């Protein structure tokens, strides 16, 4: 079995004041493991410890207790950081640089040679849907377009672990769909993704596993499908039934099994309907 990409055991973080007195226990003994190829969602309300945990994974904060390993290494090890990409919740881009120049700048920070940097930049501009505006200054971009530039910058070094903080923030429904599809593609290509989001529908769409934090502790963890499936209930889909036929079938099942039976009509996700409607309008 391959080594976990992220392994956290007994992680704790207590913030202290100037006199080293404890003022807040943000993380209280977290255990979680992110395997290679996972799209792992780290969820929780404000104040649950998500941001503090992410900062410790990135090596920006030192734990008060417990351990974190990235690829078996300390998060502060250069070899671990070289395999890591990060998209912060708020992206600060130089307003006078173009999208192409911005990505090339980050390629230089990642020590890519000029030829590789140029090739990688063009690939990423195409991948995030900005090839047609690559030579526009990012200061004139919408929040959603700037978000795409930042996402491309986080991918420039071809990371093995990608940490995404609110990856769809500021994006319209089409952009959101495209980013989620990109995350799925990255996972298929072997990239491990750890993401946080307050948009639970987006998390449900792309995350293979989730952990929900509350008051600095893990309230629930596991495969998304397993956590959301209610095995005590069953739902059947029968195509082509008229309304009266459906009601008669529900009544028959209720009589046979002595349990309440409800039925509804299937629907499509709003995101899918929106994309289809916009596509049809564009012709």
C-alpha positions as CSV (number, residue, x, y, z in Angstrom):
1,X,0.0,0.0,0.0
2,X,1.4,3.4,-0.9
3,X,2.2,6.0,1.7
4,X,-0.6,8.5,2.5
5,X,-0.2,12.0,0.9
6,X,-1.4,13.7,4.1
7,X,-1.3,11.9,7.5
8,X,-2.5,13.7,10.6
9,X,-2.4,12.2,14.1
10,X,-3.5,13.9,17.3
11,X,-3.2,17.4,15.8
12,X,-3.7,20.2,18.3
13,X,-3.2,24.0,18.1
14,X,-3.6,26.4,21.0
15,X,-3.1,30.1,20.5
16,X,-1.4,32.0,23.3
17,X,-1.1,35.7,24.2
18,X,2.1,37.7,24.7
19,X,2.6,36.2,28.2
20,X,2.1,32.6,26.7
21,X,-1.3,32.2,28.4
22,X,-3.7,30.0,26.3
23,X,-6.5,32.1,24.8
24,X,-8.0,29.7,22.2
25,X,-7.8,26.0,21.5
26,X,-8.5,26.0,17.8
27,X,-7.7,22.4,17.0
28,X,-8.3,19.6,19.6
29,X,-6.8,16.3,18.5
30,X,-7.6,15.7,14.8
31,X,-6.8,12.4,13.1
32,X,-7.3,12.1,9.3
33,X,-5.6,10.6,6.3
34,X,-5.6,11.7,2.7
35,X,-4.7,9.0,0.2
36,X,-3.2,9.5,-3.2
37,X,-5.8,10.4,-5.8
38,X,-8.4,11.4,-3.2
39,X,-10.5,14.6,-3.5
40,X,-10.9,15.3,0.2
41,X,-13.2,17.9,1.5
42,X,-12.5,19.6,4.8
43,X,-15.7,21.1,6.0
44,X,-17.1,22.9,9.0
45,X,-18.7,26.2,10.2
46,X,-16.7,29.3,10.9
47,X,-14.5,28.8,14.0
48,X,-14.4,25.0,13.5
49,X,-10.6,24.8,13.0
50,X,-10.5,24.4,9.2
51,X,-8.3,27.4,8.4
52,X,-5.9,26.6,11.3
53,X,-5.6,23.0,10.1
54,X,-4.9,24.1,6.5
55,X,-2.2,26.5,7.7
56,X,-0.5,23.8,9.7
57,X,-0.7,21.4,6.6
58,X,1.0,24.2,4.6
59,X,3.7,24.7,7.2
60,X,2.6,28.2,8.0
61,X,1.7,27.4,11.6
62,X,3.5,25.0,14.0
63,X,1.3,22.5,15.8
64,X,1.0,22.6,19.6
65,X,0.8,18.8,19.6
66,X,0.4,15.8,17.4
67,X,2.0,15.3,14.0
68,X,1.5,16.2,10.3
69,X,3.2,14.4,7.5
70,X,3.1,15.3,3.8
71,X,4.5,12.4,1.7
72,X,6.1,11.2,4.9
73,X,7.9,14.5,5.5
74,X,7.4,17.5,7.7
75,X,5.2,20.2,6.0
76,X,8.2,22.6,6.3
77,X,10.6,20.3,4.4
78,X,11.6,21.8,1.1
79,X,11.0,18.4,-0.6
80,X,7.4,18.4,0.6
81,X,6.7,22.0,-0.4
82,X,8.1,21.3,-3.9
83,X,5.2,18.8,-4.4
84,X,2.5,21.1,-3.1
85,X,0.2,23.6,-4.9
86,X,-2.0,26.1,-3.0
87,X,-5.0,28.3,-4.0
88,X,-5.8,30.7,-1.1
89,X,-9.4,31.9,-0.5
90,X,-8.3,35.5,-1.4
91,X,-6.0,35.8,-4.4
92,X,-3.8,38.9,-4.7
93,X,-2.6,39.4,-8.2
94,X,-0.4,42.2,-9.7
95,X,-3.0,44.3,-11.5
96,X,-0.6,45.5,-14.2
97,X,0.5,42.0,-15.3
98,X,-1.4,40.1,-18.0
99,X,-2.8,36.6,-17.3
100,X,0.1,35.1,-19.3
101,X,2.7,37.2,-17.5
102,X,1.2,36.3,-14.1
103,X,1.4,32.6,-14.7
104,X,4.9,32.9,-16.2
105,X,5.9,34.8,-13.0
106,X,4.7,31.9,-10.8
107,X,6.5,29.5,-13.1
108,X,9.7,31.4,-12.4
109,X,9.1,31.2,-8.7
110,X,8.8,27.4,-9.1
111,X,12.2,27.3,-10.8
112,X,10.9,26.1,-14.2
113,X,13.2,26.7,-17.1
114,X,12.1,29.2,-19.7
115,X,11.0,26.7,-22.3
116,X,9.0,24.6,-19.8
117,X,7.5,27.7,-18.2
118,X,6.2,28.9,-21.6
119,X,4.8,25.5,-22.5
120,X,3.1,25.1,-19.1
121,X,1.7,28.6,-19.2
122,X,0.0,28.1,-22.5
123,X,-1.4,24.7,-21.4
124,X,-2.9,26.2,-18.2
125,X,-4.4,29.2,-20.0
126,X,-6.3,26.8,-22.2
127,X,-7.2,24.6,-19.4
128,X,-8.8,27.3,-17.3
129,X,-10.5,29.0,-20.3
130,X,-8.4,32.2,-20.4
131,X,-6.5,31.7,-23.7
132,X,-8.5,34.3,-25.5
133,X,-7.8,37.0,-22.8
134,X,-4.3,35.9,-22.0
135,X,-2.8,39.3,-22.9
136,X,-5.2,41.5,-20.9
137,X,-4.1,43.0,-17.6
138,X,-5.6,41.0,-14.7
139,X,-6.5,44.3,-13.0
140,X,-9.4,44.6,-15.4
141,X,-10.6,41.0,-14.8
142,X,-13.8,40.1,-13.0
143,X,-13.5,38.3,-9.7
144,X,-14.3,35.0,-11.5
145,X,-11.7,35.5,-14.2
146,X,-9.0,36.5,-11.6
147,X,-9.9,33.3,-9.7
148,X,-9.1,31.3,-12.8
149,X,-5.7,33.0,-13.1
150,X,-5.0,32.1,-9.5
151,X,-6.0,28.5,-10.0
152,X,-3.7,28.2,-13.0
153,X,-0.9,29.7,-11.0
154,X,-1.4,27.1,-8.3
155,X,-1.0,24.3,-10.9
156,X,2.0,25.7,-12.6
157,X,4.5,23.4,-10.9
158,X,2.4,20.3,-11.7
159,X,1.9,19.6,-7.9
160,X,1.1,16.1,-6.5
161,X,-1.0,17.6,-3.7
162,X,-3.2,20.6,-4.5
163,X,-4.8,22.5,-1.5
164,X,-7.8,24.6,-2.6
165,X,-9.4,27.1,-0.2
166,X,-12.9,27.9,-1.5
167,X,-11.9,27.1,-5.2
168,X,-15.2,28.3,-6.7
169,X,-15.4,31.6,-4.8
170,X,-16.5,34.3,-7.2
171,X,-17.3,32.1,-10.1
172,X,-20.6,32.1,-12.1
173,X,-22.4,28.7,-12.5
174,X,-20.6,27.9,-15.8
175,X,-17.2,28.7,-14.3
176,X,-18.1,26.7,-11.2
177,X,-19.0,23.7,-13.3
178,X,-15.7,24.1,-15.3
179,X,-13.6,24.2,-12.1
180,X,-15.3,21.2,-10.7
181,X,-14.7,19.3,-13.9
182,X,-11.0,20.4,-13.7
183,X,-10.8,19.0,-10.2
184,X,-12.2,15.7,-11.3
185,X,-9.8,15.5,-14.2
186,X,-6.8,16.3,-11.9
187,X,-7.9,13.5,-9.6
188,X,-8.1,11.1,-12.6
189,X,-4.6,12.1,-13.5
190,X,-3.3,11.2,-10.0
191,X,-3.3,14.6,-8.3
192,X,-4.5,14.5,-4.7
193,X,-6.8,17.4,-3.9
194,X,-7.6,18.8,-0.4
195,X,-10.3,21.5,-0.5
196,X,-12.4,23.5,1.8
197,X,-15.7,25.1,0.8
198,X,-18.8,26.6,2.3
199,X,-20.7,25.5,-0.8
200,X,-21.7,22.0,0.3
201,X,-23.3,21.1,-3.1
202,X,-19.9,21.7,-4.8
203,X,-18.2,19.6,-2.2
204,X,-20.7,16.8,-2.6
205,X,-20.2,16.9,-6.4
206,X,-16.4,16.4,-6.4
207,X,-15.2,15.1,-3.1
208,X,-14.7,11.3,-2.7
209,X,-14.1,11.7,1.0
210,X,-15.0,14.4,3.6
211,X,-14.3,15.3,7.1
212,X,-16.6,17.7,9.1
213,X,-14.9,19.7,11.9
214,X,-16.8,21.2,14.8
215,X,-15.1,23.0,17.7
216,X,-11.7,21.8,16.6
217,X,-12.6,18.2,16.5
218,X,-13.7,15.7,13.8
219,X,-17.5,15.3,13.9
220,X,-17.7,13.0,11.0
221,X,-15.3,11.5,8.4
222,X,-15.5,8.9,5.7
223,X,-16.4,8.4,2.0
224,X,-18.9,10.9,0.9
225,X,-21.3,8.3,-0.6
226,X,-21.2,6.2,2.5
227,X,-21.9,9.1,4.9
228,X,-24.8,10.4,2.8
229,X,-26.5,7.1,1.9
230,X,-29.5,6.2,4.1
231,X,-29.5,2.4,3.9
232,X,-32.7,2.1,6.0
233,X,-34.7,3.7,3.1
234,X,-35.2,2.6,-0.5
235,X,-36.2,4.6,-3.6
236,X,-37.4,3.2,-6.9
237,X,-37.6,4.9,-10.2
238,X,-40.2,3.7,-12.7
239,X,-40.3,5.4,-16.1
240,X,-43.4,6.2,-18.0
241,X,-46.0,6.1,-15.2
242,X,-48.9,8.5,-15.2
243,X,-49.8,10.3,-12.0
244,X,-52.7,8.0,-11.1
245,X,-50.7,4.9,-11.8
246,X,-47.9,6.1,-9.6
247,X,-50.3,6.8,-6.7
248,X,-51.9,3.4,-7.1
249,X,-48.5,1.7,-7.0
250,X,-47.5,3.6,-3.9
251,X,-50.8,2.6,-2.2
252,X,-50.2,-1.1,-3.1
253,X,-46.7,-1.1,-1.7
254,X,-48.0,0.6,1.5
255,X,-50.7,-2.1,1.9
256,X,-48.3,-5.0,1.2
257,X,-45.5,-3.9,3.6
258,X,-47.5,-2.0,6.1
259,X,-45.1,1.0,5.9
260,X,-45.7,4.5,4.6
261,X,-44.7,4.9,0.9
262,X,-44.1,8.3,-0.7
263,X,-43.2,9.0,-4.3
264,X,-41.9,12.0,-6.2
265,X,-40.8,12.9,-9.7
266,X,-37.1,12.9,-10.6
267,X,-35.4,16.2,-11.3
268,X,-32.1,17.4,-12.7
269,X,-29.6,19.5,-10.7
270,X,-30.1,23.2,-11.2
271,X,-26.5,23.5,-12.3
272,X,-27.1,21.1,-15.2
273,X,-30.4,22.8,-16.1
274,X,-28.7,26.2,-16.1
275,X,-25.8,25.0,-18.3
276,X,-28.3,23.5,-20.8
277,X,-30.5,26.6,-20.9
278,X,-27.5,28.9,-21.5
279,X,-26.1,26.5,-24.1
280,X,-29.5,26.4,-25.9
281,X,-29.8,30.2,-25.8
282,X,-26.3,30.6,-27.4
283,X,-27.3,28.2,-30.2
